Amino acid sequence: MINTVLQLCTKRESIPQLSVEERIDNFQEVEFGYAEEEMRKEASRCLQCEDPPCVEACPVHLDIKKYVFEAREGRYRDGLETILERLPFPATVGRVCPHPCEKACVRHTHFDPIANRAIKRFLADQFMDAAWYPKIETKLEGKVAVVGSGPAGLTAAYYLAKMGYGVTIFESLPQTGGMMRVGIPSYRLPRKVLDNEIDRVKNLGVEIKTNTRVESLDTLFKDGYQAVFVATGAHQGIKMGVGEEEHPKVMECIDFLRDVALGKTVELGDRVAVIGGGNAAVDSARTALRLGSKEVTIFYRRTRAEMPASPPEVEEAIKEGVKIHILAAPVRIRSKDGQLTGIECIRMELGEPDVSGRRRPIPIKGSEFIMEVDNVIIAIGQAVDKTALPPELEYTSLGTIVVDPITLQTNIEGVFAGGDVVSGPSAVIAAIAVGKEAAISIDKHLGGEGVLPVDLSPKRQC
């Protein structure tokens, strides 16, 4: 009992990072990840609960208890293989997952939860070589088309290929990865890490066609595909409705982050206003600093406590110099003689909770103020771009695709959909969970049993 109490009271091992001075003018990865000694100390804090709530909280139900134990014992390959039984992209998720498992940790209420995500990253980083995973030759006659190469699409393709199907991914962008590549800055998810995990999908024989937009589902079926999984994500920004949003110095965060990620030239002035309180807003603000802007301010209509962005990411933004102006909402973007001059905002106060469970922001009459800015980045939400999707699909009033909640099949026989294009914006781990469900449903549709294959190295297969 005494040992358990002492174990509960131990503090989490801190994760080393680049200093602000070392990172503010570049896109190097901010977190280094644990060194071996620190990782094993952190893993030793796990209580190894008999019925661990962290597993239930994980969208893909990783056996967290097991891989943390294996990490503690120095059995790193075994730990990674435990992860790979349910998660195909551990190095990516080990960096960007919002880790609901840690919020469910029994230590979380009064003590520091186990750093499950960082331990996962450590294990994945020990075995970066994609060649470790054997290439699986196509064994079945079925061909499947996956539209979109984000986490849901890549996951479905990964498991379908391992089942033996011929899989082709169609991606409209010039590079693979969806929002993992064009929505998450490289200082959080290095491109080498993402490329390595995508190579693992390619090694299974999956063909990826970039710069290829699917205009017609009928064409895919005529080309011999027997099932289609639509996973194109939510790549369209949402307007504020305050005027002047088409000004060239005003941009959607989705477009801004995508252009930066794809290496396009993005010119910003010294003073940038970012509107919104989610991760995309924080990523946009931190990216603007790295592009040379001097004053970057996030405007959010509620308080910091209600910001949906990851609290650690908000903390890092503040360390880097991003200012957060809470309880303020834009009412007008101002310009003169074609030049952007500023943004007019109104102060807010919080009323009763709305449907989101957060207190509703209420404008304070007569509290308007103006801030001079050179650019405005809008980051108030993301939506599905229906113009990029086949019109014959059925859509909800929000523009997302209607699917059967169990099978993920759309209104068209043999066409399935999942990820952000169905749910709206969500986390990478949630999209991976949906991609697995899609692979199961498609396999059943094509006459299979709907059983996902398990990744094992040659050592474990013996």
N, C-alpha and C positions, 0 to 999 in steps of 0.2 A: 504494500500500500504506500509506504514511504517513497519507494523508488518511482511509483507511478506519479505521485504528486511532484516529485523533483523533475520527472520527465515532462510533466505538463508545464512547469514553470520555466523551462529553458527557452531562451529567446531564439528566434529564427536567425540562421546564418545570413549575413548580408551578402548581396550579389554585387560583385565589383562592376564599376562603370567607368566610362571615359569621363574626365572632368568636363565641365561646361566649356572651358577654354579650348579643350582638345576637340570638341565636337561641333561647336556652334557654326562653323563655316564649312562643314562638309557633311557627307551622308554616311560616314562610318557607323557601324553598329554601336549603339550606346552601351548595351550590356555585354559584358565579357562571358557571362555564365560562370557557374561554379568551377573552381579547381577541385581536384579529386578529394583532397582532405576535407574541404568545406562541404562538399556534396555528401560525403559519408557521415559527417557530423549531423548534417541536416536530416538525412534519412534515418539516423538513429533516434531522432525525436519522435518518430511515428509510433503511436501506441499499439499498432497492429490490432485494431478493434475486431471483435468477433464478427460483427455485422456492420462493416464500414459504411457510413452514410456518404462518403466521398464517391463511392462506386455508383450509387444510385443517382447522385447528382450529375455525374458525367453523361453528356448526351450520347456517347458511344459505349458507355459502361465499361471503361477500362478497368482492369484488375489492378487498381492503384496500390492496394495493400501489398500485392505480390511483387510488383516491379520496384516499389520502394524498398521492400525487404531485400530483394536481389541486389539492388544498388548498394545498400548498406553493407552487404556481405562481399562486395567487390565482384559480383557475378554480372558484369556489365552486358555481355552478349545475351545472357538469359533474360536480363531485365528488358533489353530492347525487344527481344522476341515476344515477351509477354505483352508489350505495348503493341507490337505489330499484329498480334492476333486480332485486334479490333480497330487499329488506327494505322492507315497506310502512310501518313505524312507526319511522323513524330517530330522532326527537326523544325518544321514550320509551326505546328501546333505548340511545340515547346517554347515558342517565342511570342506568339500572338493570341493564344487562347485566353479568354477572360476568366478562366479557371473557376467555374462554379463549384468544383470539387473542394476548393480551399475554403469557400464560404460555408460549405456543409461540414467541414472538419470539426470534430468534437472539441478541438482546442480553440476554435474561432471565437466563441462567445467571450471568453475572458483572457485568452492567451494567443500567441502567434500561431496561425495554422501552419501545417507542413507545406513547404514550397514544392508541391507536386509538379507544377509546370517546369520549374527550373531543374528538377531531378530528371524529368523526361527529356529535357533538352540535353543535359549532360550525356545521358545514355545514347541519344541519337547522334550526337556529335562525335562519339567515339568510333562510329562506323559510317563515315560519310560516303564510302565507296559504293556507288550504285551497282557495280559489277557483282557484289555479294549476292544479289537477288537474281536467281536464274531466269533466263528468258523462257517464257512458256509459249510453245508453238500452238497455233490454232488447231483445235481438235474437233470442234463442232461446225456444222454447216451454217448455223445462224449468223447473220451479220446485223450489227447494231450501230446506229448513228447517234452520236452524242453532240448536241448543239450547245456549244459553250464550254470553255476550258477552265472554269473556276473550280473551287473545291468540290462542289456537288458533281459537276461533270467529270472531273478527273477521277473522283472516287468511284463513281459508277463504272467508268471505263476500266479502271484498275481491276475491280472485282469481276466484271464481265469477261475481261481478257483472261484472268486466272481461271475462270470457269471453262474457258475454251472457245469463246465466241470471237469472231473477227470484229474489231471495234475501230471506228473512225471518228475522231473528234473534229468538228468544224468550228473554227474560231474566227470571228470577224476582225479582231484586232491583229496587228502584225506579230504579237508575241503571246505566248501561252501563259495561263495562270489566272486570268480574270482579275477580280478585285485583289487577289493576293499579290499580283504584280503591279496593277495600276491604281490601287486604292490604298495599299499599305506602304508607306515610305520605306526605302531600303535601310534607313537607320534602325528600323524595327525588325525588318525581315530582309536580310541580305540576299541579293539576287543569286549568288552562288548557291546558297542553301536551297532556295526555291527551285533553281534549275536542276540541282542534284536530285530532288525528289520527283520532279517531272520526268527526268531521265529514267527513273525507276518504272514509270508508267510506259515509257517508250520501249524499255527493255522487254516488256511483256508482249511486244508486237503491235501495240496500239499506234495507228497512224494519226498524225495530227496535221490538219490543213489550216494554216493561218491565213489571214486576209481573205477569208471565205465566208460570206454571209449566205445563210440558207433562206431563200426566198419562198420556196414551196416544199411542203411536206410530201406532196404527190411525187415530186421529182426524186426524193430520197427512196420512196418505195419502188419507183420504176427502176432505180439503180440497183435494186436487189436487197435493200435493207429491210429487215423483217420487223424491226422495232426502232423507235426513236425516243431519245430522252432529251427534253428541252430544259437546259439549265443555263440560261443566258444572263441571269442575275438582274440587278436593279441599278442600271447605269445612267439614269436620268435624274438631274437635279430638280428641286422643287422651288418655284418662284415665291418671292415674298409678297408680291403684289403692291409694291410701294413706288413704282415708276422708275424710269432710267435704268432698269435692270439689263437692257440690251447695250448699255454703254460699253465701249471696248475695255474700259478700266474696271468693269464689274464682271466677275466670272463665277461660275458654279464650281464648288470645290471638287466635284467629280471630274470636270474637265481640267481643272488646275492640277490636281494630283496625277491624272493620267498623262497630261502633257509632260510634266516633270519626269515621271517614271519612264516614258518612252524617249527621253532625251531631247525633247523639243525645247526651243528657246522660249523662256517665259520671263517677261520683263515686269518687274515690280518697282514701285517707288519706295521711298523711305518709310512711309506711313501706311500701314495696312490694317483694315478692319475686317475681322472675321465674324460672321453672324451665325450663331448656333452654339450648342453645348455638348454635342456628341463627339465620338472619337474622330470623325472626319473633320470636325472643326479644329480640334486640337492638333491633328496631323497637319492640317493646312497651315495653322499658325506656326508650328515648329518648322515646317518646310519653308515658309516665307522668310523666317530668320536665316535659314541656311542659304537662301538665295541672295541675302544681303540687305534685306529690309531692316531698318533701325528700330522702328516702333511698331509692334504688332499687338493689337488689342482684340480680345474676344468679347463680343457683346452677347449676353445671355439674359433672357427675360425672367428667369427664376433665380434662385440663389445657387451658390456652388453646391450645396447639399443635394439639390435636385438635378445637377448635371448628369446626363446619362453616360458621359465619357468615363473611361477607366480612371479611378482616383490616382493611381500611380502615374499615369500618363499626364494627368493635369498637373501633378506635383513637378514632374520633369519639365513641363512647359514653363511653369513659373520660375523654376531654377534657371532656365535658359533666357528668361527675360520677357516672356509673354505676359501681358497684363490682362486681367479678367475683369470686365465691367459687368457686374451682376445687376439684376432687376432693371434692365434697360432693353428696349426693343426699337428697331428702326421704323420710322414712319415715312421717311423720304430720303432718296439719294439726290444730292444737290450737284448741279453743274452750272457752268457759266461759259458761254461762247464755245461750247463743245468740250470744255475741260471739266473733269471731275473735280469738285472742290471740297466736298465733305459729305457727311451723313448726319441726318437729323434723327434723333432718338427721343423717346419719351420714357420717363421713369415709371417703374411698375411696383405694385405691391401684391402680396399673395393673398388670395381669397380661399374659398373652400376647394377641396380636392376635385379634380375632374376625372374623366374616364381612365386616365393613365395612373390614377392614384396619387398624383402629385398635385400640390395646391395650385389653383388656377391663377395665372398672372393677370392683374387688373391695372389698366393705365391710370396714372395719377394726372388728373386734369391740370393743364397749365405748367407741366414739369418738363416741357420739351427743351432739349439742348442740342447743340451742333458741335461735331468734332471734325476738324479738317483732316482729310485722308487723301492718299493718292490712289488707292485701290480698295475695292470691296470684294471679299470672297464670301459667297453665300453657301452656308452649310447647315441648312435647317431640315434636311431630309433627302431621301432618295426614293425614286419611283421606277417602275418598269417602263421601258421604252417600247410601247406597243407597235410603233412604226417599224421596229426591227424584227417583229415576230409575224408568223403566218396569220393572216386575218381569219382563217377558218377555225381557230381555237376559240373556246369560250372564256370570257374574262369576267372578273368581279367588277363592282363599281369602283374599286380602287385601282383597277388596271392590271391586277395580278391574274394569273391563269387559274381557272377552276379545275380542280383535280379531285378524284376520289381520295378521301383522307387515309384510307388503308393501302390501296394499291398504287396511288399516285397517277393513275391513268386519267387522261383528259377526256373530252367529249368525242375524241377520235380514236377508234380502235387501233391499238398498237402504238399510240403516242402517249408518252408519260412526261411528266414535268416535275421539277422540284428545285429546292434552294430558294434564293431570294426572289426569283421570278414568280414564285407561288406564295411565299411567306412574307415578302417584303424584306428589307435589310436585316440580316442576322449575322451571327458570329461564324467564323470559319468552321469551328467544330460542329456547329449545328448543321451547316451545309454538308459536311462530311457524313454526318449521321443520316441525312436524307439521301445522299448518294448511295449509301449502303442499302437503304430500303428500296431505292429504285432498281438496283442490280437484282435484288431478290425478286421483285415483282416482274421485271423483264424476263428473268430466267424462267419463272413460272409460266409467263405468257407464251414463251417459246417451247414449253413442254418439259422444263427442268423441275427440280425439286425445291429450288429456292434456298439452297444451303450455301452460305458464303465459304470459300476456301480460306484456310488459315496459312499465314506465312510462317515457314520454318526454314532455317538454314540447313544445308546438307548435314551438319553435325547432328541436328535434332531429328532429321528424317531417318537416320540410321537406327 
